Amino acid sequence: MSEADLSGPASAAAAGGPFVEHDLPCLACGYNLRGLALAGLCPECAAPVTRSRAGNLLKNREPGWVGRVALGLRLVAVAFTICVSLLVVGLLMLRVGMIMSGRGDG
């Protein structure tokens, strides 16, 4: 059997299942998965074809990973809030100090 006989929709149908009918890059390596069985694996990196078909959306990611990313974003937001708060307090203290020393505008 030649290499041409082992690829494309005919081989996917022979494997017993639906296949990728359009150009679809593997999310892991970029290999074009067109003609491969949906239940199969990428021939370059062995990533599941269904993973690439689902897309690269957060709803398709591992929940633990999404939770860690959400925690990181919360920590960044808290750090930003603290920095802005300290800046405002510092500016207010500077302004009050200038007023107390008589150098303020009023």
N, C-alpha and C positions, 0 to 999 in steps of 0.2 A: 504494500500500500504506500503510495507516495505522500509527500508532505502536504500536497494540495488536498488530498482526500481526508486529511485529519483536521482541517480547519474549516471555518465558516458555518453557515446555518445547517448544512447537511449533517455535520458531525454533532452539532448541538441537538438537532432533532433525533439523531441516532442515539444520543446519550439519554434521551427521554425527558425532554423539558423545553421550556421556552428559552429563547436566546436574545442577546442584545442585538437589536435591529439597526441601531444608529451608532455613529461615532461616540464613544464614551471613554474618556481617559481614566485610567486607574488612579485613584486618589493617592495611593502610596508611591507609585513610580512613574505614572504618566503613560503607560502602555495603552494602546488603543484596544479596548475590549470588544469591539464589534465582532459579532459572529460567535462569541463564546456563550456557553450555557449560563443562565442566571444563577444556577446552583453551583457553578464551577469556581475555580480559582484563577487569578491572574497568572499566566505562564512565566512572567518575569520575576514577580516577588511573592507569589502565593497568597496575596490578599484576596478575600472573598469578593466576587463580582457584585454581590448584593450591597456591599459597603459602598462601592463607587456609585451604584445605581441610586442609593438613598440620598446621596449628595453630602456636602460638607456643612450641614446645618447643625446648630447646637442641639436641636431636638433629637438628632441621631447620634449624639455623642454619649459616652459613658457618664451616667449620673454623678459618679464620684468626682470625675474630672470637672464637670460643669459646676459642682458645688465648690471645688477648690478655686476655680476661676472667680466665682461669685464672691467668695470670702476675700480673695485678693483685691477685687474691685472695692469691696466695703472698706478694707484697710486703707486703700489709697484715698478713698473719699474722707475717711476719718482723719488721716494725716493732712490732707489738704485743708480741711475745716480747722484743724488745730493751728496750722501755719497762718492761715488768714486771721484767725482770732488773735494769735500772738502779735501779728503785724498791727492790727487795729488797736490792741491794748498798748503796744509800744508807741504808736503815733499819738494816742490820747495822753499817755504819760509825758511824752515830749511836749505836747501842747500845754498841758497843765503846768509843767515845770517852767515853760517860757512865760506863762501868765503869772505864776507865783514870783518869778524873779523880776517882773516888770518889763520884760522884753516883748510881751505879746501885743497883738493889735487891739486887744480890747477885752 
